[in-house]
Amino acid sequence: VLVKLHHLIGDAWTLALLGNQFNELINGTVPEVYSYHNHIEEEDKYIQSKRYEKDKKFFLEQLTKCTEPVWLSEDRKETYSAKRRTFIIEKEEAKQISDYASRENTSAFMMFTSAVAVYMNRIKMNAERFYIGTAVLNRSTVKEKNTAGMFVNTAPILVELDNSQSFAENRNAIEVSAFSVLRHQKFNYGDVLASIRKEYGFSDKLFDVMLN
């Protein structure tokens, strides 16, 4: 079976979903499926809803807390070529990360986000407020989780560090901020940029680092 999808019409969840549905079919079970048209209709309703305005207000207020984005790189090369570096986390190191997350009642993602935030703080003249991007699933209902299509969204997490506090204390603050963003993840990142550009005349990007 060969499945070829452009990212315009399918995300990583979709590939896993199609694989699972295929397995159900060959096992004689009819999988639960929905049309992407349903999602489009729900999106149209969302755009006209109070929730949309509430989500928009949330991101506009975020910018008032950090009007000067901090970028890891000031390089503005007009190229799409990439330089990839791969770091392999060995089994023992992976266990240490997992144990730390379990002990601190957090996730590996929040630990890495906090580590990147501290790194940016150190190399950017102790900057305490900036954005880090992350990809969000953006599938909150059973129907959405059983629909093939492009749902994934990009969300800017506002990092607010305090150089007088410990790593754990800063991690807790970043985690609170991240969960706040997740509650508004349905608001499209393109709309975030359009809104802040219209409201504040903001023309730059919010971040140049993403964690997934």
C-alpha positions in Angstrom: 0.0 0.0 0.0 1.4 3.4 -1.0 0.0 6.6 0.4 1.4 9.8 -1.0 0.0 13.0 0.7 1.0 16.6 0.3 1.1 18.5 3.6 -1.7 20.7 2.3 -4.2 17.8 2.7 -2.6 15.6 5.4 -0.6 15.7 8.5 1.4 13.0 10.4 -1.7 12.0 12.4 -3.5 11.3 9.1 -0.8 8.8 8.0 -1.1 6.9 11.3 -4.9 7.1 11.0 -4.9 5.6 7.5 -2.6 2.8 8.6 -4.9 2.0 11.5 -8.0 2.1 9.4 -6.4 -0.2 6.8 -5.6 -2.7 9.6 -9.2 -2.6 10.8 -10.5 -3.3 7.2 -8.2 -6.3 6.7 -9.4 -7.6 10.2 -13.0 -7.3 9.0 -13.9 -4.2 11.0 -15.4 -1.1 9.5 -13.5 1.9 10.9 -15.1 5.0 12.2 -14.5 7.7 9.6 -15.7 11.3 8.9 -15.5 13.7 6.0 -13.1 16.7 6.1 -16.0 18.7 4.8 -17.5 18.4 8.4 -14.3 20.1 9.7 -14.5 22.9 7.2 -18.1 23.6 8.2 -17.1 23.6 11.9 -14.2 26.0 11.1 -16.6 28.4 9.4 -18.8 28.3 12.6 -15.7 28.8 14.8 -14.6 31.9 12.8 -18.0 33.5 13.5 -18.1 32.5 17.2 -17.3 34.2 20.5 -14.6 31.6 21.1 -12.7 32.9 18.0 -12.8 36.4 19.4 -11.7 35.2 22.8 -8.8 33.3 21.3 -7.8 36.3 19.2 -7.9 38.5 22.3 -5.6 36.0 24.1 -2.8 36.3 21.5 -3.2 40.1 21.2 -2.6 40.3 24.9 0.4 38.0 24.7 2.1 40.5 22.4 1.7 43.3 24.9 3.9 41.3 27.3 6.6 40.8 24.7 6.7 43.4 21.9 10.3 42.7 20.9 10.8 39.1 19.7 14.1 37.5 20.3 15.5 35.3 17.5 18.2 32.7 17.9 19.7 33.8 14.6 19.9 37.2 13.0 20.9 35.5 9.7 18.5 36.5 6.9 19.8 34.3 4.0 17.3 33.9 1.2 17.7 30.2 0.8 15.8 27.0 1.6 18.9 24.8 1.9 19.3 23.2 5.2 22.2 22.2 7.5 21.2 19.2 9.6 22.9 18.0 12.7 21.7 14.9 14.4 22.2 14.1 18.1 21.5 10.6 19.3 20.2 10.2 22.8 21.4 6.9 24.1 19.2 4.5 26.1 20.6 5.4 29.5 20.3 9.2 28.8 16.8 8.7 27.6 16.0 6.9 30.9 17.5 9.8 32.9 15.2 12.2 30.9 12.2 10.0 31.5 13.0 9.6 35.2 13.5 13.4 35.6 10.1 14.1 33.9 8.4 11.5 36.1 10.0 12.8 39.3 9.2 16.4 38.5 5.6 15.6 37.3 6.4 17.2 33.9 7.0 16.0 30.4 10.1 15.5 28.3 8.8 18.2 26.0 8.5 20.8 28.7 12.0 19.9 29.9 13.5 20.4 26.5 11.5 23.6 25.9 12.8 25.0 29.2 16.4 23.9 28.3 16.2 25.7 24.9 14.7 28.8 26.7 17.6 28.9 29.2 20.1 28.5 26.3 18.5 31.4 24.4 18.5 33.5 27.6 22.2 32.9 28.1 23.3 33.8 24.5 20.9 36.7 24.1 22.1 39.0 26.8 19.8 37.4 29.5 16.6 38.0 27.6 13.8 37.0 29.8 10.8 37.3 27.4 10.6 35.7 23.9 8.6 33.2 21.9 9.2 29.6 21.0 7.0 27.9 18.5 5.5 24.5 18.6 3.3 22.3 16.4 -0.1 21.4 18.0 -2.3 18.5 17.0 -5.5 20.7 16.9 -7.8 17.7 17.1 -9.9 18.0 20.2 -12.9 15.8 19.4 -13.4 12.1 18.5 -14.6 13.1 15.1 -11.5 15.2 14.4 -9.2 12.4 15.6 -10.9 10.1 13.1 -10.8 12.4 10.1 -8.0 12.4 7.5 -6.8 15.9 6.7 -4.6 18.8 7.6 -5.4 19.9 11.2 -2.0 20.7 12.7 -1.4 24.3 13.7 1.6 26.3 14.9 1.4 28.0 18.3 3.8 30.6 19.8 4.6 29.9 23.4 5.5 33.1 25.3 8.5 32.3 27.5 8.8 34.5 30.6 12.0 33.7 32.6 13.2 35.0 35.9 17.0 34.9 36.1 16.7 35.0 39.9 14.8 31.7 40.0 15.9 28.1 39.6 15.5 26.0 36.5 12.6 24.1 38.0 10.8 27.3 38.9 11.2 28.7 35.4 10.1 25.3 33.9 6.9 25.5 35.9 6.2 29.0 34.6 6.9 28.0 31.0 4.6 25.0 31.5 1.7 27.3 32.7 2.3 29.5 29.6 2.3 26.5 27.3 -1.0 25.1 28.7 -2.6 28.5 28.3 -1.6 28.5 24.6 -2.9 25.0 24.1 -6.3 26.2 25.3 -6.4 28.5 22.4 -4.7 26.3 19.8 -7.6 26.3 17.4 -6.8 29.9 16.5 -4.7 29.7 13.3 -1.2 31.0 13.4 -1.7 32.9 10.2 -4.6 34.7 11.9 -2.3 35.4 14.9 0.1 37.2 12.7 -2.6 39.0 10.7 -4.2 40.2 13.9 -1.1 41.6 15.6 0.0 43.2 12.3 -3.3 45.0 12.0 -3.6 45.9 15.7 0.0 46.9 16.4 1.6 47.4 13.0 3.9 44.4 13.9 5.7 43.2 10.8 8.3 40.7 12.1 8.1 37.0 12.8 7.5 36.0 16.4 10.1 33.2 16.6 12.7 31.3 14.7 12.9 28.3 16.9 10.3 25.5 17.0 10.1 22.4 19.2 8.1 19.4 18.3 
